[in-house]
Amino acid sequence: MTSTATPVHYLGVDISGATLRAALVTTTGEVAARREAALEPNAVGAQVAHVVSELRDTPASIAALGIGVPGLVNPETGRVVVSTDLPAVVRGDLRAELQQATGLPVTFENDANAAAYGEYVAGAGRGSRNLFYITIGTGIGGALILDGRLWRGASGFAGEVGHITIDPEGILCTCGNVGCLETVASAPNIVRRTHERLLRDSTSSLSRLGMTKDFTAADIAHEANNGDDFALLMLERTGRSIGTAVATVINLLNVERIVLGGTIMDAGDLILQPIIREAGKRSFQPCFEATQIVAAQLAADAVAVGAAMLARDAT
């Protein structure tokens, strides 16, 4: 006899960028349906409630809702206590608002933590018990999973790999330190360094990047994939900086796997291989040999999938 029971799904929502991304996720992490819309920062609650309403029309029962947010979440209260990107979320009690509006249990988590958990359950982290996740985009974030559980640290900030010092003589970081990894390898700083090099290096005049002032990190990755020597050079140098930070993580934590995500990883092996080479040079070899360094697999779904799976585990 064929079962007619309604499948149980979990809904994850990523509000960490300019686009709200929602994913209806099975109990094992597969995405059954997606929704995307321009994020409305001052009306997040109403927008998320609308997405929940839309996805309830699908033939699945939504058991819980998880939200990935750019900021610090108090794990005891579930409230967002720090978020420079979404101050309105901090001022209100979005968890209570959404629970009332949807009737669902609601879980909030930092976006990097959520992405790490998504990769752990359904992406490049499957099969491991201990991993470190690094996301390289507008900023650089990280998250740590130990024995299958997120490790948040004493105040909830564990994983801030973007603020490992790479260049003590470098530029001032937004955190107040000088020469953080983020000042070198985040997307805006890759673009900044590329502009500076274009201005002082006569050999770079042959690069297609020199034809426009408004290129992005994605353009650098694209031109590198097309064989542009200058773009390849900039990715190689960026990979060495990231690899230096990765070696620090390897030496300190001796994790099984390091998963690298974010927009810059669109360059694939052109950025991944320099990272691995540099990490290999700078790591304690027994630790390095025990660690796999791999590219993330879930791309833009990572935060939403991870938020959904954390909601699953909380119910």
C-alpha positions in Angstrom: 0.0 0.0 0.0 1.3 3.5 -0.9 1.8 5.9 2.0 -0.1 9.2 1.7 1.6 10.8 4.7 2.7 14.4 4.2 6.5 14.6 4.2 8.0 16.7 7.0 10.3 19.5 5.8 12.2 22.3 7.4 12.4 25.9 6.2 15.7 27.8 6.2 16.0 31.5 5.4 19.2 33.4 4.7 19.0 37.2 5.4 22.7 37.8 5.3 22.9 39.6 2.0 21.0 41.9 -0.4 18.9 38.9 -1.4 16.6 36.9 0.9 17.1 33.2 0.1 14.7 30.6 1.4 15.0 26.8 1.0 12.5 24.1 1.9 14.7 21.3 3.0 14.1 17.6 3.7 15.1 15.9 6.9 18.4 14.9 5.3 19.3 18.3 3.8 18.1 18.1 0.2 16.5 21.2 -1.1 12.9 20.6 -2.2 11.9 24.2 -3.2 13.5 27.7 -3.2 12.4 31.3 -3.1 14.5 34.5 -3.6 13.6 38.1 -3.3 15.4 41.4 -2.7 15.8 41.7 1.1 13.8 44.4 2.7 15.9 45.3 5.8 13.2 47.2 7.6 10.5 44.6 7.0 12.3 41.3 7.5 9.6 39.8 9.7 6.8 40.4 7.3 8.9 39.3 4.4 9.9 36.0 6.0 6.3 35.4 7.1 5.2 35.8 3.5 7.8 33.3 2.3 6.6 30.8 4.9 3.0 31.3 3.7 4.1 30.8 0.0 6.0 27.6 0.8 3.2 26.2 2.9 1.3 25.8 -0.4 3.8 23.0 -1.4 2.8 19.4 -0.6 5.0 19.2 2.6 4.5 19.9 6.3 6.9 22.6 7.6 8.0 21.5 11.1 10.3 24.4 12.0 11.9 27.6 10.7 15.6 28.5 10.8 17.1 31.9 10.1 20.7 32.7 9.2 21.6 36.2 10.1 24.8 38.4 9.8 25.5 39.0 13.4 25.9 37.6 16.9 23.0 35.5 18.2 22.5 34.8 21.9 22.0 31.0 22.0 20.1 31.2 25.3 17.4 33.7 24.2 17.6 33.2 20.4 17.7 37.0 19.9 20.1 38.8 17.6 22.3 41.0 19.8 24.7 42.4 17.3 24.2 43.0 13.6 25.7 46.0 11.9 24.0 45.0 8.6 20.5 44.6 10.1 20.1 47.0 13.1 16.3 46.8 12.9 16.6 43.0 13.7 18.6 43.8 16.8 16.1 46.4 18.1 13.1 44.1 17.8 12.4 40.5 18.9 12.1 38.9 15.5 12.0 35.4 16.9 8.9 36.1 18.9 7.4 38.0 15.9 7.9 35.1 13.6 6.8 32.5 16.0 3.5 34.4 16.4 3.1 35.0 12.7 3.9 31.5 11.5 3.0 29.3 14.4 6.4 27.5 14.0 9.4 27.0 16.3 12.0 29.5 15.1 15.8 29.2 15.5 18.3 32.0 14.7 22.0 31.4 14.0 24.9 33.4 12.7 25.2 33.1 8.9 28.7 31.6 8.9 27.7 29.0 11.5 24.6 28.1 9.5 26.6 27.7 6.3 29.1 25.5 8.0 26.4 23.3 9.4 24.8 23.1 5.9 28.0 21.9 4.4 28.5 19.5 7.3 25.1 17.9 6.8 24.6 18.0 3.1 27.7 19.4 1.4 31.5 19.2 1.4 31.6 18.3 5.1 29.6 15.1 4.8 31.4 12.2 6.4 33.5 14.3 8.8 33.0 14.9 12.5 35.3 17.9 12.9 35.6 20.7 10.4 36.4 24.3 10.0 34.5 26.4 7.5 35.7 29.6 5.9 33.6 31.9 3.8 35.3 34.4 1.6 33.1 37.2 0.2 32.5 40.8 1.2 34.1 39.8 4.5 35.7 36.7 5.7 33.9 34.5 8.3 34.5 31.2 9.8 32.8 28.5 11.9 34.0 25.4 13.8 32.2 22.1 14.2 33.6 19.7 16.8 32.3 16.2 17.1 29.3 17.1 15.0 28.3 20.2 17.0 28.8 23.9 16.4 31.4 25.4 18.7 30.4 29.0 19.4 33.0 29.9 22.0 32.6 31.8 25.3 30.8 34.8 23.8 29.5 33.4 20.6 32.3 34.7 18.3 34.3 31.6 17.7 35.6 31.2 14.2 36.6 34.7 13.4 39.4 33.6 11.0 39.1 36.8 9.0 40.8 38.6 11.8 43.9 36.5 12.0 46.9 38.9 11.4 48.5 38.1 8.0 50.5 41.4 7.5 51.6 43.3 10.6 52.6 46.2 8.4 49.3 46.1 6.5 46.3 48.4 6.4 43.8 49.1 9.2 40.9 46.6 9.4 37.3 47.5 10.3 37.9 45.5 13.6 40.6 48.0 14.6 43.5 45.7 14.1 46.1 46.1 11.3 46.8 43.5 8.6 43.9 41.1 9.2 43.3 38.4 6.6 40.1 40.3 5.7 42.2 43.3 4.6 44.0 41.2 2.1 41.6 38.4 0.9 38.0 39.7 1.2 36.4 40.5 -2.2 36.7 44.3 -1.9 40.3 44.1 -0.8 41.2 41.7 -3.6 39.8 44.4 -6.0 41.7 47.1 -4.1 45.0 45.2 -4.3 44.4 44.5 -8.0 43.8 48.2 -8.8 47.0 49.2 -6.9 49.0 46.6 -8.8 47.5 47.7 -12.2 48.7 51.3 -11.5 52.3 50.4 -10.6 53.0 47.3 -12.8 53.7 48.0 -16.4 53.4 44.4 -17.4 49.8 44.4 -16.2 48.7 46.6 -19.1 48.0 43.5 -21.2 45.4 42.4 -18.6 41.7 42.7 -19.6 41.1 44.0 -16.1 42.9 47.2 -17.0 40.1 48.1 -19.5 37.6 49.0 -16.8 37.8 50.7 -13.4 34.7 48.9 -12.1 35.7 45.3 -12.1 34.8 43.0 -9.2 36.3 40.0 -7.5 34.0 37.8 -9.6 35.5 39.5 -12.7 39.0 38.7 -11.5 38.0 35.0 -11.1 36.4 35.1 -14.5 39.4 36.5 -16.3 41.7 34.0 -14.4 39.5 31.2 -15.7 40.0 32.6 -19.2 43.8 32.5 -18.8 44.5 36.1 -18.0 48.1 36.1 -16.5 47.6 39.1 -14.3 44.3 37.8 -12.9 46.0 34.5 -12.2 48.9 36.3 -10.4 46.4 38.1 -8.1 44.6 34.9 -7.3 47.9 33.1 -6.6 48.9 35.9 -4.1 45.4 35.9 -2.5 45.6 32.1 -2.2 48.9 32.3 -0.4 47.4 34.7 2.2 44.4 32.5 2.7 46.7 29.4 2.9 48.7 31.1 5.7 45.6 31.5 7.8 44.5 28.0 6.9 47.8 26.7 8.2 47.2 28.4 11.5 43.8 26.7 11.8 45.3 23.3 10.9 48.1 23.6 13.5 45.8 24.8 16.2 42.8 22.5 15.7 44.0 19.4 13.8 40.5 19.1 12.2 39.7 16.5 9.6 38.4 18.9 7.0 38.6 22.6 6.0 35.8 23.7 3.7 36.2 26.9 1.7 33.1 28.8 0.5 32.1 32.2 -0.7 32.2 34.1 -4.0 35.9 34.0 -4.5 35.8 30.2 -4.7 34.1 30.5 -8.0 37.7 30.5 -9.3 37.8 26.8 -8.4 41.3 25.2 -8.5 42.9 28.5 -9.5 42.4 29.7 -5.9 42.1 26.3 -4.1 45.5 25.0 -5.2 47.5 28.0 -4.0 45.7 27.8 -0.7 46.6 24.1 -0.3 50.2 24.6 -1.4 50.8 27.5 1.1 49.0 25.7 3.9 51.2 22.7 3.2 54.4 24.8 3.5 53.3 26.4 6.8 51.6 23.6 8.6 53.0 21.0 11.0 53.1 18.2 8.6 51.3 15.5 10.6 48.4 17.9 11.1 48.4 18.9 7.4 48.4 15.3 6.2 45.4 14.5 8.3 43.4 17.5 6.9 41.4 17.6 3.7 41.1 21.2 2.2 38.1 21.3 -0.1 35.8 23.7 -1.8 32.2 24.1 -0.5 29.4 22.4 -2.5 26.2 24.2 -1.5 27.0 27.6 -3.0 24.2 30.1 -2.3 22.1 27.5 -0.6 24.5 26.9 2.3 23.1 29.3 4.9 19.5 28.4 4.2 20.2 24.7 4.3 22.2 25.0 7.5 19.6 27.1 9.2 16.9 24.6 8.3 19.0 21.7 9.7 19.7 23.6 12.9 16.0 24.2 13.2 15.5 20.4 12.7 17.9 19.6 15.5 16.3 22.1 17.9 12.9 20.5 17.6 
